[in-house]
Structures are given as structure tokens and as C-alpha cells.
Amino acid sequence: MTDTDDLLLALRATFPGTLIERLGIELLAADDDHVVARMPVAGNTQPHGLLHGGATAALAETVGSFAATIHAGPGRVAVGTELSATHHRSARDGYVTATTTALHRGRSTATFDVAVLDDHGRRVCTARLSCMILERGAGSPA
């Protein structure tokens, strides 16, 4: 098993009982450079049958937070501080896939661009997530 496999397993172990699990998000790849995950459109739509923008934003925040957590390293946690999302087109079926690209990786903050594409490679959403990096312990999440 590689370090990448161990990282994927560790991240996937955090899914049970979370919004990630409820949205059906599947973590496909995670390393120092990119995090990639996909989410089904079915079950994540608004009343008009289109992919819900909130579900897309949750997918973007999920991959961005995982990327920041990987950057933060052992003993540290990353928490989102700002998310912006621009929705370019709708999706009615299939999956959407989100991929991170680092814009800034500092000691106390990290910012990631997140491209969300449909099954045809068309951009559905562009998001940007900024995270604060904290020492694990008093005052930070478990």
C-alpha cells in the first residue's frame, strides 16, 4: 500500500455520519497537489430537477478542505473561512467531479481553486475556498 492509498483510506474513514456521506461524495484521489472527488446529481437536485447549487458548494468545500488538511500536516487541522462559488451551467444527471488547484499554501492559511465538471467535461462551477490552519487541541475541532 502506498502513502497515497493510506491517505485516501484515512480521509474516507471520516465520512460516516457526515454530509459527505449524505451527498454521496466519493473521494477519487488525494495527494499533495490535488484532491479529486465526485458526487451524483441524483438525490442532490433542487425542485426543478437541476443540481442544487448548495450541494455543488458542499462538494467544493469538501475537496478544498481535504486539500488544506493534507497541506496542514499531522497535528494540525484546516477549517473553511470563506467559500465563493460561481455556477456556470446546470446538470440534470450523471456525476459532477471536483478537482482542487492550490492558489496559496501558507503556514496559517491556504486557498484553493475548485473546478467542478460534468460527465462531458463542461465546467458546472468554479469555486474558491480559503481555510485557516490551526494546531489540533484546545479551541480547534477534534
N, C-alpha and C positions, 0 to 999 in steps of 0.2 A: 504494500500500500504506500502511495506517495504522500508527501506533505499536503498536496492539493486535495487528495482524497480524504485525508484526516480533517482538513479544514471544512470541506463540504459536509462531512458527517457531523462535525461539531456544530456548524451553523444549522443544519437540518434538525438537529436534536432540540433546538429552541422553538420549533414550530408548533408542537401540540398545544391546543387550547388558546391559540392566538388568532388575530385577524389574518395572519399569513395563511394559516390552515383553512379558515373560513372562506377566504377568497380563492383557494385552490392554487396558490402560488407555488411553483416548482423551481427550486434552485438548480440551475443547469451547470454553472461554472463559477468559480471564485478563486482569485489569486491576487497578487499584489497590484496587478494592472487593471483588471476588470472584474465586475460581478455581472452575471447574466442570469435572468430568471424569466419565466413565462407564466401567464395567467390565462385561464379560459375566459372567453367573452360570456358564454352561457353561465347564468347564475350571477353575473356581475353587471347586469344591464339596468337602465332606468326604464320607466314605464313605456317609453316609445320603442323599446327593443334595441336601443343603442348602448354600447359600452358606457357605463357610468363614469363620469369624469373623476368622481371621488375614488372609485376603485382603481382607476389609472394612476391617480396621485398616490394612493397607498402602495401600489406596485413600485412606483418610482422611489418613494421614501424607503421602502424595504431594501431595494438594491443599493441605494445610496448609503443607507445606514450600515449595511453589511460591509460595504467598501470602506467606510470610515472606521468601522470596528477592526477590520483587518489592518488598516494603516496604524490605528492606535496601539496595537500590540497587546501582549499579555499584561494583565493587571490594570488595564485601562478600559473605559467604555466610551462610546460615542452616542450622543443624543442630538436629535434634529433640533435646529434653531430656526430655520427658515426653509420653506418649500415654495417654489413657484412652478406653475405648470401651464403651458400653452397647448391647447388641444387643436390639432390641425385638421383632422378628419375623423369620421366615425368608423366604428367597427360593429358588425352585427353577428359575426360568428367566428369560429376558429379560436386562435390564441393571439395574444399580444406578447411581445418579447421585449424586455427592458435590458439595456446594456449601459454600464457606467463608464465614464471617462473622467479622470481626475483633472480638476481645474486648479486646485490648491491643496497641498498636503503639508500642513504645518504641525507644530508641537501641540498647539491647543485648539486649532480649528482645521476643518477640512471641507472642501466644496467639490461637488461632483455634478457633471452634466449627465443627464439620463435621457437616452433616446429610446422611445417606445415605438416599435414597428409592428405592423400586422403581418399575417402569414404571406403576404405578397411583397414584403419588404418596403411598404409605404409607411412613412412616418405618421403615426397617430398623435403623438405628443412629444414635446420637448420639455423637460423639467430640469430644475436646478435645485439641489439640496445642499444646505450648509449645516455642518454639525460642530458641536463643541466636544472636545475630548477631555474627559475627566479621569482622575485616578479612581479606581474602584475602591469603595469604602464609605466612610461617613459622608452623607449628603449625596451620594450617587446611587443610581439603580443597582440592584443586586447582580 
